Amino acid sequence: MATLISVEPSGEHWSVTWDGVANAMLFKSGARAERAARSLGERLAAAGQAAEVCIRARDGAVVGRFVCARTPTAPQPGRRE
């Protein structure tokens, strides 16, 4: 199951929340929040956990949805498989 990462307005700011984490990250702009959410999704995917980023506008409409597919873990340098 993919981890859901949400970007949505929160008062004057924008919040990034995701499954299993109680505290949201807050940003002054939606663009910064989106970049942080996509980066988080990419890092989760690289670690072997699929993620889905859902972005909502101030009116609540979904304006973007990105899937970060799980990627195979690359071998560690100097480590024998």
PyMOL commands that set and color helices and strands:
alter all, ss='L'
color gray80, all
select helices_A, chain A and resi 30-46
alter helices_A, ss='H'
color red, helices_A
select strands_A, chain A and resi 3-10+13-18+25-27+51-56+62-68
alter strands_A, ss='S'
color yellow, strands_A
deselect
rebuild
show_as cartoon
